[in-house]
Amino acid sequence: MPAITVDTLTLPRIAGPAPAETDRPVRSLTAGPRGFEGEGFPVVRAFAGVSAADLDPFVHMDQMGEVEYQPGEPRGTDWHPHRGFETVTYMLDGRFAHQDSHGGGGLITDGATQWMTAGSGILHIETPPAELVESGGLFHGVQLWVNLPRMDKFAAPRYQSIEGATVGLLSSEDGGALVRVIAGEIDGHQGPGSTHTPITLTHSTIQAGARLSLPWNRDYNALVYILSGRGTVGPVGHPIQQGQLAVLGPGDRVVITADEGQDAHRPALEALVLGGRPIREPVVQYGPFVMNTRAEVLQALDDFNAGRFGSLPPDALMPHRVG
């Protein structure tokens, strides 16, 4: 975990805090329950039990896996609609194939991200490629839903393929953490993701005993989700571990420290740090539709049933079955 790793000594260092800067305190700490998505792949519901106001501008996030599939076991989703938000799929290990009704598509693998703006409406599928279904193998990723403000709910659908090699790579001040900037900006370094809603999305690997202090936009909320490992978060060192989400209060920096003792097969702490400018608009969600009013959700259902979200391409990808 994951494919994109480099020697942190060769990277730009994140500047330490200025005297007047403050670390963001922990406001809440929750553990995501486990469940199943799509055709039955295991997920951790990372945002479960957290208020919509604390998550804004995010709506939903699943940690997919980590699971070592046997041959014939990998599962994904079949074709389904979306409207009113953006889906972000980040693959740490394994492969996921994407295709949509507006021409987007490709293989998401080992540190890559696909960023799909559903906007006015789109059909898409995400499924393990046939070779992974046949052979089995490691599967681990994250899917994040980013809300769109009212003025962008009906934006034209868009697809971005962000290869792992294009993300911004930084090192912590002490050289003990690798920070991957997927979208937004950290300490003057910009990630490649282009977003309607102003956000920052990062993935950090923090070595045992190391400390990461990330400068963070004061106008953004701040969330820390632990993909694996153990450590502490915030100025008073709240313990946090795999599958837990910390919602942080106001301040200038996000501080995470990895415990000295980590599991042998996971020697470092892996953390997502994400946040954005809150939209502060009403949210009405019904399954794959995220709108501002109930009437807009009902219209989305009508439009989908009437075929207004586009049609499946002639070479439509389909879930692969063994046997």
PAPA-142111 format. One record per residue (C-alpha): residue in one letter; x, y, z. Coordinates in steps of 0.25 Angstrom, whole numbers, plus 2048, in hexadecimal, padded with zeros to 3 digits. Each point is the difference from the previous one (the first is absolute). Example, Ala and Ser with C-alpha at 12.3 -4.5 7.8 and 13.67 -1.06 7.14 Angstrom:
% residues 2
A8317EE81F S80680E7FE 
END
This chain:
% residues 323
M800800800 P8008087F7 A8087FF7F3 I80580F800 T80C80080A V80D8087FF D80B804809 T7FB80B809 L80E806800 T7FF8047F2 L7F3808801 P7FD80E804 R7FE80180F I7F3806806 A80380D808 G7FE7FF80F P7F6808807 A80180F802 P80080680E A7F28057FF E7FA7F37FA T7F77F6808 D7FE7F17FE R7F27FC7FD P7F97F980C V7F87F3800 R7F1803800 S7FB7F17FE L8067F27FE T7F87F57FA A8027F27FB G7FA7FC7F2 P7F77F4800 R8037F57F6 G7F67FD7F5 F7FF7FB7F1 E7FE8097F3 G7FD7FD7F2 E8007F17FD G8067FD80E F80D806802 P80480380E V80180F805 V80180880C R7F680B801 A80A80B804 F7F680B802 A7F57F8808 G7FB80880C V80680D7FC S7F780C7FE A7FE8067F2 A80580D805 D80D7FB804 L8027F97F3 D7FC80B7F7 P8048007F4 F8027F1800 V7F47F7800 H8057F1802 M80D7F8800 D8037F1800 Q80D7F9802 M7FF7F57F6 G8077F4806 E80B7FD803 V7FE7F27FC E8087F57FA Y7F67FA7F6 Q8007F17FC P7FE7FD7F1 G7F28037FC E7FD80980C P80280E7FC R7F48087FF G7FC80E7FB T7F48087FC D7F77FE7F4 W7FB80C7F7 H7F980B809 P7FD80F7FF H80580C808 R7FC80F800 G80480C808 F80E7FD805 E80E7FA7FD T8057F2803 V80F7FF803 T8067F17FF Y80E7FF806 M8067F27FE L80C7FD80A D8017F17FC G7FA7F87F5 R7F88047F3 F7F28067FD A7FB8027F2 H7F780C7FE Q7F78047F4 D7F580A7FF S7F58057F6 H80780D7FD G80D7F97FA G80880080D G8077F3804 G80D7F8803 L8077F880A I80380580E T80C7FA806 D80A80180B G80080E804 A7F78067F5 T7F3808802 Q7F48017F7 W7F880D802 M7F28007FA T7F780C800 A7F27FA7FF G7FA80E7FF S7F38007F8 G8007F17FF I8097F47FC L7FF7F1800 H80D7F9804 I8067F2804 E80C7FD809 T8047F1800 P80C7F8802 P8077FD7F2 A7FE7F17FB E80E7FC803 L7FF80480F V7F37F9801 E8077F37FA S80C801808 G7FC80780D G809809807 L80180C809 F7F580B800 H80180D808 G7FA80E7FC V7F880B805 Q7F38067F9 L7FD80F804 W7F38087FC V80280F7FF N7F4808800 L7FE80B7F5 P7F980D804 R7F38047FA M8068077F4 D8087F47FC K7F67F5802 F7FD8007F1 A80E8027FB A8047F77F4 P8067F3804 R80F7FF800 Y80A7F5803 Q80E802805 S80B7F4800 I80A80480A E80C7F77FF G8087FD80D A80D8067FA T7F980D7FE V7FC80380F G80880B808 L80A7F9809 L80580780C S8087FC80D S7FD80480E E809809807 D8087F5807 G8007F77F3 G7F87F5807 A7F38027F8 L7FD7FF7F1 V7F48097FC R7F97FE7F3 V7F780C7FC I7F57FB7F7 A7F880D7FF G80180D806 E80D807806 I8097FD80B D80B80A803 G8008067F2 H8007F37F9 Q7F47FD7F8 G7FA7F27FD P7FB7FC7F2 G7F17FE803 S7F780B7FA T7F4802809 H7F38087FF T7FF80180F P80D806807 I8067F4808 T80E7FA804 L8027F17FF T80D7F9805 H8057F2804 S80C7FF809 T8097F5804 I80680380E Q80B7F8805 A8007FA80E G80380B80A A7FF80B7F6 R7F880D801 L7F88077F4 S7FC80E801 L7F88047F4 P7FC80F7FE W7F18017FD N7F780A7FA R7F980780C D7F38017F7 Y8007F17FE N7FB7F5809 A80A7F5803 L7FE7F1802 V80A7F6803 Y7FD7F17FC I80A7F5804 L8017F57F5 S8097F8808 G80980180C R80080780D G80380E805 T7FB80D806 V7FA80C7FA G7FE80E805 P80880980A V7FD7F780C G8027F37F9 H7F37F97FF P8037F17FD I7FB7FC7F2 Q8017F37F8 Q7FB7F97F4 G7F28037FC Q7FE80C808 L7FD80E7FC A80380D807 V7F980D7FE L80980C803 G7FC80D805 P80680E7FB G80E8037FF D80C8017F6 R8077F2801 V7FC7F1800 V8097F8809 I8017F17FF T80B7F7807 A8027F17FE D8027F780C E80E7FA801 G7F97F2800 Q7F97FC7F3 D7FC7F37FB A80B7F87F9 H7F97FF7F3 R7FC80F800 P80C807806 A7FB80E7FD L7F3808803 E7F88037F4 A7F780C801 L7F68087F7 V7FF80E803 L7F58087F9 G7F880C801 G7F980B7F8 R7F880D800 P7F27FD806 I7F58027F6 R7F680280A E7F47FD7F8 P7F47F6802 V8047F27FC V7F57F57FD Q8077F37FC Y7F97F47FB G8097F57FC P8098057F4 F7F980D7FF V80580C809 M7F780C7FE N7FB80D807 T7F17FC801 R7F77F4800 A7FA8057F3 E80E8007F9 V8027F1805 L7F27FC7FA Q8048077F3 A80D7F9800 L7F97F2801 D7F68047F5 D80C8047F7 F8077F4803 N7F47F77FD A7FE8087F3 G80E7FD7FB R80580E801 F80D7FD807 G8067FA7F3 S8017F27FB L80A7F5802 P80B8007F6 P8007F57F5 D80C7FA807 A7FA80180D L8087FA80B M7F97F5808 P8047F980E H8087F47FD R7FC7F2805 V8087F4802 G7FA7F37F9 
END
